[in-house]
């Protein structure tokens, strides 16, 4: 953790901060025992938490401390502190080599003097089996006396957590994963090609880095440049330095030395740094290195032949393809004794590609875990019980999540989670301006990342939102329309359609030479297509990335995530649709038997006499049709046939008609049709807003539905079926009100609302006259009436129990009993408005009982690196 002036670690007193980076903070400190100033390098917090790595660090540091050479910055020892362990280093005064190069190219003789001392340090360490692994100008200091000190010798290895060399599939993780220790992001221009593609390193990797440093000393320019880290890595692997920048006065021997150091294939590279010492000890300027020779005819002939051979060899090697950064993949498992819980909705990659947050379960306990991708183990995040839908801050330092009816955030460095606001479970996004966007069922909000009162974004229903690079526009899925849109915080209602798609989509920004892309689902295949975030439009053609991606139908969720740093993660768990059984359950909880075949169902409704059910069934294209199931005969008859989505059915009081919502006109409108399937369906409403049907009055005169409004949220309306059919507002508040159900006598309406921050069941007079009563406690939704009006049933907010509450209603007065659980029932998700119904006598319940999904409980995630390189042309 950060230290302040005056803090003490053992007998070391902090004097000032010298610098900080991925490898930790470095402080100037006073050794109060030996009365000398030292440098304290305090290790990163994520490193400290890993006991296994700390033990290895102790062993490696002992080896490094044994290096005793005048050109190596010495390690005095280890700080013995539980909170801030680290290294005690010799304090080297003077500028770094990077500082010298910053003033321009270093004169040839000075550069040679510095290079010789670097070589001496490397040769000494290599002879003792120690490889620097992170040689760069910033790790070289030059004292006022001109003595070169190579710093941080071997610390790259100490701070790594590399897999065995026999694990080539995993070794590329070091390339990206090591950004936590500053090994990649700060060092890409000096690393060897084998490091860039994740292969094991040896002393020849240091030789390549030495060549890059020497080139930069002589030219003042990086040997391998690029606009971004991936560009630099690609240059390291594929490109040669710009030899035209090489100083004219340098000898051919110097050029040859550099070329041999910077060969891509390490088998052809200089094999020992001592050879560089020999070359640097000879003449290095052109005049001294080029004797005047008098060549006879045979001499000229020999020279010509050798020139032709050299040109031929050069052409041969130039024609050989440069090494390519290939895709690589590895898997991540749950901690020992645990399972990955909610593998489709409970995980997220950090934007910088360094961490994975995921939800794991052990028995009934579920919480978030943090896994650095360059470590073997994951650590629990305290205070994250029951967390779901985690999402990251743009700086990858914090995680937002939903739990217990609240939106919370937690710092990955430690500490107790902070509640930001009340919120039902949703999905979130966090922009660089400190704004969090909440996509909750039926509505969307914005809230400061520091916490505060959520502000509603009109009637936008933004599932799986993701901010685009400008921090204002965001991508999201409209679950009702199964379409991907882009909106903005400034003008949320001005949405731009991007594509039709039944699942979430993820934008990956441009990386190196790769364009920004949109990742989306086509059936169970993950696709990628170039997407211009400035023009908000797709370009070129989509290409397949991975097969058999897990999905969760009722939430339109798909099990893939991506980071800005170019990593892609997916799971095949829950890779089927959300199929369910229709079962009868007695109010006592006794299972009475199956009611119908298993299928992918949506909302259902029992007929008034209880002999039939109108139910939505989804086809392979994820579109719903209404079917009528007869229990006695066990037959299923299709009611609707149009190529659109029809759902939320209700019966007329006489059982002769079925009304429903359908989106054939672009928005969900109300329709009705004869229950026996004869005749055409009749469209009852029009408009630009979705209408979700919830009830039909017992006198047959009114339909009840919910409709979003930009100012008042989700509202409840009644549509008269006689006269001018002008809709009547029933419940209009600034909150989300829905699932309206009229009492059997038509004098009351029960509904759910999130006025309190949770969805609760309320009851008010019908028509509205001002009276209103809260019926549920502790959350509730989707109410139903018993036929005599003396009991209301509902689901708990997490849909894990069926509840009941006694009702005594008289004019202007409601007396509600204490809600009590009837039986546990894990019901279909929040986007199915009514996954249950109850017989008129309140004794039997028809339940959609979810079936176990293929892949549920899968033990691993797959992580792809350099996945763009593996794209192949799709159909």
N, C-alpha and C positions, 0 to 999 in steps of 0.2 A: 504494500500500500504506500502511497506517497508520504514522504517524510518532510518535516519542517526543520528550519534552522534551530539548533539546540537539542533536537531529539537525540537519544542515545541508543545505540545497539551494542550491547555489551560494554566494552571500554572504548567504543568509538563514538565521538560526538560529531553530529552533522554540522558542517560549516556553511555549505552552499550547494545548490543544484548545478552540476556540470552539464547535464544533458539527459535526454530520455528518448527511448525508442522502443521497438518491438521486443528487445531483449531485456527491458526493464529500465529503471532510472539509475543514473550514476551521480553520486554525490562526492563532493570534497569533504573529508572528515578528518578529525584529529584523533590519532592513536594516543590516548591519555597515558598509557603505560610506557611506550617507547618514545613518546614526545616527538612524533613525526606526523606529517600529513599523508594521507592515503586516499585512494579512490575506492568508494563503496559502490559496487554494482548490485542493486537489490533486484531480485528475480521477480518475474510477472506472477500475479496472483494465481492464474490458472495452473502455473507450473508448481507452485507451492502446495496446491491441494492434492497432488499426486504422490503418495508415499513411495511408490515404486520408482518413479522418476527421481525423486529426491535421493533415494538410496544410490541410484546409478550416478547421479550428479556428484555425490560425495566421493565415489570411487574414481570417476573421471577427473574431478578437480585435484585429487591427490597426484594423479599422473601429470597433469598440466603444471602443478606447482613444482614438479621436479625439473622442469625446463629452466636451466640456468645459463643464459647466454646474453652478452652485452647488447644484442640487437632485438631482444624479446622482452616485452613488458612483463615483469614478473608478477606472479600470483603469490601473495603472502600467506593467504589462508582463507577460511570460510567463516562468515559471520554466523555465530550460533544463536539464532533468534527464531522462535516459533512463528512470530508474526511477519518478520521481514528478513528471511535468510538470504544470503548472497555471498559475494566474493569480496575479499580484501585485495585490492590491486595496488601495484606501485603507482604513485602519482607522477605522471610524466608531464612536465611543463613544456610549452611550446606549441606551435601550430601543427595541424595535420597536413599530410601530403595533399589532401583535397583542397586545403586552404591555399597552398602554393600553386596548384594547378589552376585554381580559380583566377589567379592573376595572369594566366596565359601559359604558353608552352615553356617548359623548363629548359635552359640551355643544355646542350649535349653533354658537356663535361660534368655539370651538376647532376643531370639525370643519371649518368653512368655511376657516379659516386653513391647516389641513393639506391640505385638498382643493385649494386654489389652488396650493400648491407642487407637489403631485403633477401637476396639470394643466400647470404650467410645464415640468416635466421631460418629460412625454409630448409636449407640443407641440414642444419643442426637438428631441427624437429623431425624431418623425414627420416634421418638416420635412427631416430628413437621411436619410430612408428607413429608419430603424431602428424596429422594432416590439419592445416588451418581451416579449410572449407569456406572461409568467408573473407578472403584477401581482397582488399579494396583500398583506395586512397584514404578514406575516412578512418581506417584501422591502422594507419601508419603515421607516427608522430616523428617530428624532427626537432631535437632539442636545440637550444641556443648554441651549443657546442658543435652542432652538425651531426650528432649521433642519431641514427635511425632506430626507432623502437617499433617493432610490429606488435600490435595490441590484439587482445581477444583471441589469442591462439587456442584453437580447438574448442572455443565456446559454442560454435555452431553445433558441434556434435553433442556437447553437454546439454544444450537446450533442445535438441531434437528428441523425437521419440520414433525412431525408424524401425520398420519391420525387418526381419531377417533378410539377408541378401538372397535367400532361396525363395523369396516371395515376390516374383517380378510383377504379378498382378497388382500388388499393393504398393510397390515402390514408388509409382508416380504420385501417390498421395503426398509425398514429401515435397513435391514441387509446389503445390498450392498450399498444402496444410501448414507449411512452415512460416507462413506470413505472420503467425503469432509471435515468432521470435525475431522478426525483422530480417529473416534470411533471404527471402525472395524479393519483396517489394523494394528493399533498399539496395539489392545486390545483383539484380538481374543482369546488368551490363558487364559484370565481372565473372559471372558463373560460367562453368564449362558446359558444352553441349550435353554431356552425359548427366549433369545436374539438372539441366533444363527439362530433360525428358524423364527424370526420376530414377536414373540408374545409379548403382552404388558408386561412390567416389573413392579415389586414391590420390597419391601424390601428384599424378599427372593432371588432376583437376586443379591443384594449386599452380601447376606450371602454366596452364591456360590462363588462370586469373592473373598470374604475374605478367604474362604477355600483354593482357588487356591494360594492366596498370602502366606498364612501360610505354605502350603505344600512347596512352593518354598523357603521360609526362612529356613525351616528345612532340606531340601534336596539339595538346590543349583541348582535344576533342575525344569523346567517347569512341571506343572501337566499335561498339554496337549500340546504335541509337534507335529510338522509336518514340511515338507519341504516348503510348501506354505500355505497361509492363508486358502484356502479351506480344506487342510489337517488338519489344526489345528481346524477349525470349525467342521469338521467331528469327530475329536477326542473328542471335547467338548460334542458333542451330543451322541456319541456311546461308547467311551472308558472310562475305569477307569484309574486313575493314577497308576504308577508303585509303588506299596506299598513295594516292596523289597528295595527301596531306603530309606525308612523311617528309621530314626536313631534308633538304637537298644535300647538306653537308655530312649526313650520316653515311657510314660505310655500308658496302654490300654485306659485310659480315653482320652488322646490326640488323639490316633488313632480313637476312636469312635467319638470324636468331628469332626475330619476332614471328616470321612465317612458321618456323618450326614449333614455336610455343602455341600458336593459334590454329594449328591444324585441327579440323573437326574430329577426325578419327584419332582417338588417343593412342592407337597402336602405331600411328605414323608420327606422333608428337614426340617432342623431346622427352626422353625417358627418365632423366634425372636432372634435377635443378643444378647439380654441380657442373654440368656441361655449360650452362649459362655463365657460371662463374669463370670458366676457362675462356669463353668467348669475350666476356666483358673485360678480361684482363689484357686482351690484345688491342691493336689499333682500331679505334672506333670512328675516326673521321676519314673522309674520302681521300684526302691528300696523303695521309700516312698509310692508308690501307691499299693504295693502288700504285705499285711500282711501275716504272716505265720499262716496258719489255720491247725488245726488237725481235719481231717474228719473221722467220723465213717463210718460204712457200709452203713447206710442210706444216709449219706452225699455223699459218692461216687456214690451211685445209683442215687440220685437226680441230681448230676453233670452230670452223663452219659446221663440221660434222657434229660436234658436241652441241652446237646451238640448235641444229635441226633435231637432234635427239631430245634436247630439253624442251623444245617447242612441242614435239610430239607427245612427250610425257605430260606437259602442261595441258595440252588439248585433251589427252585421255582423262586426266583427273578432273578437268573442268567439265567434261561430259558426264561424269558420274553424278547421279542425283544427290542433292544434299539430304542429310538426315531430316526426317519429318517428325513433327510432334504428333504422335498417334493418340487416338482415344484410349482411355484406360478406365477400368471400373473396379470397384471393390464393394464389399457389403458391410453394413453396420448392424449389430445385433443388440437386443435388449440386455440389460445387466443380468447377471446370473440369478436364476430363480424367479425372473420376472418375464412378463410378456409385453409386447408392444400393444398398447391399448389404443383404440380408435386410430388404426393405421392410415385411415383416409383423411381424418380431420385434426389429428392431434400432434402434428409435426411442422417444423419450419426450419429452413436453412438461413443462416445469417447472410446479410448482403455481401459481406467481405469473404464469404466462403470458408470461414474458419470454424464455425460451430454449427452443431445441429441441436435443436431443442425438440424433444419428443415426449409423449406421454406414455408412461409405463405403469403396469398394474401388478400388484402382488396381493392376491386375495381381493378384499373389498377396497383396498387403499390404492388410489390413483393419483399420480402427481407428475410434474414435469421434471425431466432430466436434461442435463447439459453435457454434450459430448464434443470436446475439441476434436476436430477431424484428424489431427496429427497425434492423438493419444489413443490408448487402447480402452480406456475406461470412461464411463459417464458418471457424473455426480448429480445427486438430487438437488433441486432448487427448493429450499425450505419455504413453506407457506404457500405452496402451489397445489394443495390437494383439490381434486375435482376440476382442475384447470382444463380448458379445451380451447381449440382454435388459437394457438399461440401465433404471434406475429412480432417482427423485429423492429427496433428503432433503426433509422438510416445509418447511424454510426456503429451498429452492431454491438452496442453496450447494454441494451435493455431489451426486455421482452414484455409485450403486452399480452394479456390473456383474459378469458372470461371464466368466472367461477362464482357459484353461489349467488347468481343474480347481480353480479357486479363486474365492471371492467377494472382490471388491476394492471400494474406494471411492477417488474422486479429487475434490479440491476444484476447482471451476471457476475459481477465482482463480489456480490454478497449483500446481505441485508434483508429486511423484512419487506414483502410486497406492499405496495401503496395502492389504496383504492382511489380510482380516478372519478368514477361516477356509478350510479345505479344503471344496470343494463341487463336486459335479457340476453341469452346466449346469441351471439352473432359472429361475424367475421370482421377483421380489422385491418387497417393500413395506417402507416405512420409516415408523414412527410418530413422533409428537412427543416421546415418552418415550425415544427413543434405542434402540428395538428394531427389528431387521430380521427380517422373516418371509421364509423361503426356501421356495418351493414347488418341490421337486425331484421328478422322476419317481418316483411310488410313495410319497412321504413328504413331510413338512413339518417345518421346524425354525425355532427362533428363536435369534438371536445378537445380542449387543450391537453397536451401531453402531460402537463403538470396537474391536471385535474380541474374540474369545474362542472358547470351545468351544460348538458348536451344541447346542441342547437339542431333542430330538425331541418333536413334538406328536402323540403317539399314532400312530394309523394314518391320520391325515388326509392326503389327497392334494390339496393346495390349489394349483391352477394359477392363474396370474394373480391373486394375492391383492391386495387393496386395503383399507387401513384406512379405516374409517368415522370420522366426526368425533370420537367419544369416544376414539379411539386404542387401544381394546381389541378391539372387534368388527371383523371383517374379512370382506369379500366375496370369494368365490373360485368357480372352476369345478372341479367334480369331473369330470375327463375320462372316467373309466370309465363314469359314470352320465350324462354329458352333462347335468348339472343344476347350477344356480347355488345356492349356499348362503351362509349367514352363520354364522360361528363366532366364538369369542372366545379370546384368549390365556389367560384364566383357566380356561375350560372348553371346550377345543378339540373334545371329542367331542360336546358338546351343540350340534349344528348345526341351523339353521333353514332349511328349504327355501324358496327364493324363486321360482324358475321353472325350467321345463325349457328348456334351450337348449344347442345344440351347440357354442357358442363362448364366449369370454370375455365378461364384462360389466364396465362401468365406471360407478361412481357419481359424479355431479356434485353438489356441495352446493348448498343454496339460494343464489341470487345476486339481490340486489335483491328484486323481487316474484316472481321465478321460483322454483318449488319445487325441492327436490332431485329429481334424476331418475336413472333407471337407463338407461344406453345399452347396447343389446344387438343381436344380429344376428337377422334373420329371412330365411333364404336369404342373399342378398348385399345386402340392404337394412339400413341402420342405423336402428334404432328408438329412441325415447325414451319413457319412461313415468314419471310421478311415483312417487317412492319415499320412504316415511317411514322415515328412518334410526333414529328412536326406537322405532317399532313393528315395524321390520324387515319391512315389507310394502309391496307395490305398491298404488297407488291410481289411480283414473281409468282412462283408456284409452291404449294406446300410439299414437304418431304417427311417421310416417317422417321421417327427417332427411336421408339421402343414399343414393344408389343405387350399385351396383357396387363395394362395398367388397371389398378384397382379403382372401383367407383362405389359411390353410395347414392343410389337413385333418389331417395327421398330428400336429400340435401343438394343434389346435383353436384356433389363433390367428387373430385378425382384425385388419386393418390400420387401427385407429382408436385415438386417444388423446384425452384431454381434460384441461384444467387447471382448478384451482379458480377461476381468474380469469375463466372463461367462454369460453375458446377451445376449439375442436374441430379436430382434424387427422385426415385420413384419406388413404389411398392406394388406388388401384385396381389396383396391381401384385399379381400372384399371385392374380387374381380367379377362378380356376377351382379345382376339386378337385385333389388330388395324384394325378394319373393316372400309371400306370407301365406299362412293358412287361415281359413275362416273357421272359427271354433265357437261353440256355445259354452259359456261359463255361468254357473249359478251365482247369485249375489253373495253367497257364502264362500265363493272361491272354488267350489267343486267344478271340475271340468266335466261337462256333459257330453262331449264328443265333437267330432269334426262337423262343420256345417257345409263345407264346400271344398273344391279342389284348391291346391296351392297355385298361386299366380302372382303377378306383379300388380297389386291392387292399389287404387287410390280411394278417395272418400266413398263411404257407403251410407245407405239409408234403408231402414226397414219399411215395408208397406204398412198402412194403418192396421191391417188385420194380422200382420206378423208372418204371413205365409211366403212372402217374397222379399227380395232385397234388390234395390237398384245400386249398382256398384260400378266404379270406374276401373277399367283394365287397360294396362299399357301394352302397346305392341313393340316390335323390335326397334322402331324409330322413336321410341319414347313418347308416343302420342297416346292420349287417353280416348277411349270410347266408352259409352254407357252400355252396360249389359243388365239384363234382368235374370236373376237366379230364383228358381222355384225349389223350395226346400223339399217338398214331398216327392217330387219327381226327380230331383237332382239334375235339372236341365238348366243350361245357361243360354239365353237368347240375346242376340245383339240388337240394341235399340238404335244406335247411331252409326252412320257409315261414312260421313264426310271426311275428307283428308284434313282435319283440323283437330284440335284438342277439346274434348267435351268432358266435363267433370262437375263435382259438387251437385249431385242429383238430389231432388226432394220429390215426394209424392203429393198428389192432390188428396184432399180428405177422403174422397170416394175411391181412391186407388185406381182411377181410370187414366190418369195422366201423370207424366213425369216432367218436371221442369229441371233445367240444368244451365250451366254456364259453358260457353264455347267461344273460341277465339278466331273463328273463321274470318271476321271482319278486321282483324289486326289487334283488337282488344277483346277482352272477355265481356260478352253481352249475354242477356238472359233469353232462353228459348224454352219452348214446351212442345211435347209430342205425346201422342197416344201411347199408353203403357204397353199395348199389344203390338206396337211397331207399325201399325197401319198409318197411312197418310204421311204428309210432310211435316217437318218441324216448323214451328212458327217463331220468328224472331220477335221478341217483346220490347227490346230496348236498343238504343244506339248511343254513340258517344265516343270520346277519346280516352276514357278512364275504364279500368277493369272493374267488373262487377262480379263478386263471388257470392253465389246463391247459398243461403243457409236455412231457410224455412218457408213453409206454406201455411197460412193461417187455417185454423180448423173450420172456419166458415167458408173457406175457399176464395175469399175476396182479395187477399193480399199475398204478395211474395216479399220475403225479407232478404236483404242482401247487404253486403259491405262494399264500400267504394272508397278509394284513397282521394284525399284532397290536399293540394299543396300547402294550405294554411292550417287545416284542422286535423291532418293525419287521416287514419282509417275511420270512416264514419259508417253508421248503420242507417239504412233507408228502407222504406216500404214502397212497393209498386202496386197500386190498385190495378186489378185485372178488368175493371169495368170503367166506363166513362172515358175521360180524356187520358187516363193512365199517366198522370203527372206524379212523379215520385215525391214522397213525403219524408223529410228528415226525422229520424227517430232518436238517434244519439249522435250529437256533434260536439266533440270536445277537442282540445289541443293534443289529445293522446290517440293511441291506436285502440279503437273499439271495434269488436267484431264478434262473429259466431252467434248472432242474435237468434234467440229461440222464444217464440210466443207461447205463453201458458195455454193450457187446454181451453180455458174460458175466454181467452183473448184479452184479458185485462192487464196482463203483465208481460214484460219481456226480460229474459235473462241473457246476459252476454258477458264477454270477457274484455278487460281493459288493462292497459299498462300504466294507468295514472299514478300508481304508487311506486313505479320503477319495476315492479313485477306484474305479470298478468294475474289478475284476480277475477273472480266471478262477482258480478253486480246484478241487481234486479231493480227495475223501475216500472212505474205505471205505464200502461199503453191504452190510448195515446198518451204522450208525455204530459205530466201535470206538475212536475217539479220534485216528486218524491224519488229517492234513490237509496238503496241499501247494499252494503257489501255482504256477500254470502259466504265466500271462501276465506280461509286464513292460510297463510304460508304458500300462496300461489295456486293458480288453477286456470283451466281453459276448456273450451269445447263443451259447454253445458248441454244437458238434456233434461226434459221434464218427464215425470211419471204421469200417466194418463189422467189421474185424479188431481193433479196439480199440487200434491202435498209433499213432494220430494223432488229435489234437483240433484242430478248426478253430474260429475265433471271429472276431468283428468288433472292430476298434479302437474305442475309446470314442467317437470322432467319426464312426464308421461310414463311414470313407473307404477302408478297406483290409480285405481278407480275409486273415487270418493262419493259420498252421499251426505246430504244435509236435509233435515226436515224443515218444511216451510208451512207457516200459518199466516195466511194473508187475508186482510180485510180492507175495506175502503180506506186508503190513506195510511195503512199500517202494515208492516211486515215483521214477523217474528221468525228468525232463523235459528235453528238448533246448532249444536256444536258439530262441525264437519267430522266425519269419521271414515276411515278407509274400509272399503268393502273387500278388496283383494288386490294383490300385486299383479301388474300386467305391463310387460315391456312392449309398448305399442310403437307403431310406425312413427316416423319423425315429424317435426313441426310443420312441414309443408303439406302434410295431409291433414286437412281441417278436421275431419271426423273419421278416425280409424275405428270407431265403435258405434253401436246403437243399442237400445234397450227395448224390451218388449213393453207393451202398454201397462202391464201390472208391475213392472219394475223388478221382476224376479230373474229374468234371463238376459244375458248380454251377448250380442254378436261382436266378436273381437277379431281384428286383423292381427294375427300372431306372427311376428317376423320369424322366418326360418334362418338357421345358421347359414352364413354366407361362405361360398368357396373362398379359401384363403384366409378366413378369419383366424386370428391368432398367429399369423405368419411371424417368423422370428427375425426377419432381416429387412433392411432397406438396401437398395442398390444405388450406389453413387457413381455417376459418370463424370469423368474429367475430359476436357477437350472434346465434348460431345459434338460440337459443330463440325469437327473434322471428319466425323463418321456419317454425316448426312448422305443419304443416297436418294436418288430421284424417286419421288412417289408418283402414284397414279392420280 
